[in-house]
Amino acid sequence: MIDKALFKLPGLRSKMPFIGTLAILQALVIIGQAFFMSTAITRMWHGKGLQPALLSIGGFALCFLAREVINFFRQRFLDHYAYQASIEMRTQLLDKVFKLGPQVAAEKGSGSLTTTAISGIEDVETYIKLVLSKILNMMIVPMVILVAVIFLDWKSSIVLILTFPISILFMIILGYAAQGRASQQYESYQVLSNHFLDSLRGISTLKYFGRSKEYANSIYHTSERFRTATMRTLRIAILSTFALDFFSTLSVATMALFLGLRLMDGTVTLFPALMALILAPEYFLPLREFASDYHATLNGKNSFQAVQAVLAMDEGLSFQLAAPVFWTDHSKLTLSALTKEYENQRGVKQVSVSIEGMKKVAIVGASGSGKSTLLNLLSGFSNPTSGRFELNNQKEMTSLNDLNWRKSVSFIPQNTYLFSASLRDNLAFYQPDATDEAILVAAKHAELEKLVETLGLDCMIGAGNRTLSGGQMQRIALARAFLSNDRNIILLDEPTAHLDIETELEIKENILPIFENKLVFLATHRLHWLSQMDMIIVLNEGEVKGIGTHETLLNESPYYQQLISEMRG
Ligand SMILES: Nc1ncnc2c1ncn2[C@@H]1O[C@H](COP(=O)(O)OP(=O)(O)OP(=O)(O)O)[C@@H](O)[C@H]1O
């Protein structure tokens, strides 16, 4: 029910004594309420009239008020603390997601991450409030009331002592069953979130191929699974509420029966009997209040664990760069036995290569040979499963997932992401302070002159705005790289894949001068790049099949010869 990691929340331990003290105070005013009410009734029962009872009624009203005031302040205090803690947790979560980079979205799913960061954190906020108020109340209030009942009438306290552990035991048994169901519910929620977001992203493709109805059905079935899982959890949660209500009512009734019999026997007087009876429902109240929010507690616990799981993810950094790297003729990057395994075991295996100075390195291989995987490792967007990087023979790193490294590279991925922003901001992505003149020069190099003329730099593009073709998007990615003066390491993943061969050759003329005085990694399927490269890494099923210049590989590597003839078509 309570996750131990919850106690590691900043400031929580120091707040516990205060909330515990409020729970004790609350128990005392409940006893006060019962005392004054029993006194008033007893006095009136003994025919002393209303006058002497008025003082006790006033005392009762005061205790009632004090109880409400304590509740109000405790609630405000908890609301404030839980809100602050959840904001802090959301900030940590987002920080961590940005530090981990795209690999966390690939691993957990963007939909699941988004729901964790939004509704998940809200569930955690409720969870913190519930744990701090209801669970603490459940541990303190019944005990204080029990002591009072023991003093009033120890025989009545036996009923309370016997039924409380039974109720708790019952709750634990149901709790285990509910936990399993709630975990299934949470898993199906994550699947639904990912499935929904993926379908939304691919909606135009689905529509284009006439498969949108099929997907609508698939989302319906996924949400049905989530609904069924939710209903199963709720069934157990409601069962536990019913069971607790039943046990507490039964024990209060049993106590009332025995007290009635003993009152008639004269073995107990009216005042202690009445006060013990008034206190009995209060004894069970914290337990019942907790049971009524049981479902929310389970949701909150699952969300809390999901957040903790992301926060505990390894950033894969054994060493952090102190500043962005400016690549020089003497800089050196060594990859040693670099391996990246996905669940399907593919990726890249044991890649070892050393690159020095302003080299232009091509990565070639058939589709699925691991080109993008290697570029993602070089960009720091994913962590290797094993192996290491060495920078300038001194800094050994288990991953390049380092903010300063990412600030050193321009990365042109296969699919360019356009931000919902102006054309200017999209072009100046790596160089936000670039002047309009510099932006226009970069746009010209990327053959985007006409587009800029037609739309203007202020035109909003990206999600929800003006859409661009695949080729135009890729040219924007190239213009971004052309504009980035401070980053002289460029990674390009099939940079011209969406362009027709004429445009590609035109842009190539502009790209080649920009490659000068830069370290370049270029993954490509196109033959015409290879003769202009200083080094070619040949991959086949994730393994290196050869490293060298175009000429040496042509003479020495039969696999490269075969690949080249396949590329020629
Ligand atoms: N996120 C991932 N999860 C699981 N497997 C993956 C993932 N990314 C790539 N793979 C697998 O790793 C292998 C290498 O993929 P990669 O995208 O690196 O190849 P590629 O040479 O760039 O292919 P292409 O030329 O088609 O872009 C493939 O078998 C692919 O299915």
The ligand as an ORCA input file, in Angstrom:
! r2SCAN-3c Opt
* xyz 0 1
  N      14.283      0.924    -31.725
  C      14.490     -0.311    -32.221
  N      13.989     -1.392    -31.579
  C      14.213     -2.632    -32.044
  N      14.933     -2.914    -33.142
  C      15.445     -1.892    -33.828
  C      15.257     -0.540    -33.413
  N      15.902      0.272    -34.291
  C      16.453     -0.549    -35.210
  N      16.186     -1.833    -34.933
  C      16.642     -3.012    -35.681
  O      18.066     -2.963    -35.770
  C      18.487     -3.315    -37.068
  C      19.310     -2.167    -37.681
  O      18.398     -1.066    -37.917
  P      18.890      0.325    -38.488
  O      17.740      1.212    -38.561
  O      20.072      0.769    -37.711
  O      19.364     -0.099    -39.959
  P      19.696      0.829    -41.210
  O      20.909      0.213    -41.802
  O      19.772      2.248    -40.803
  O      18.408      0.574    -42.099
  P      17.805      1.544    -43.252
  O      18.834      1.654    -44.309
  O      16.613      0.786    -43.705
  O      17.492      2.844    -42.588
  C      17.228     -3.653    -37.868
  O      17.085     -5.050    -37.844
  C      16.116     -2.992    -37.098
  O      14.939     -3.755    -37.184
*
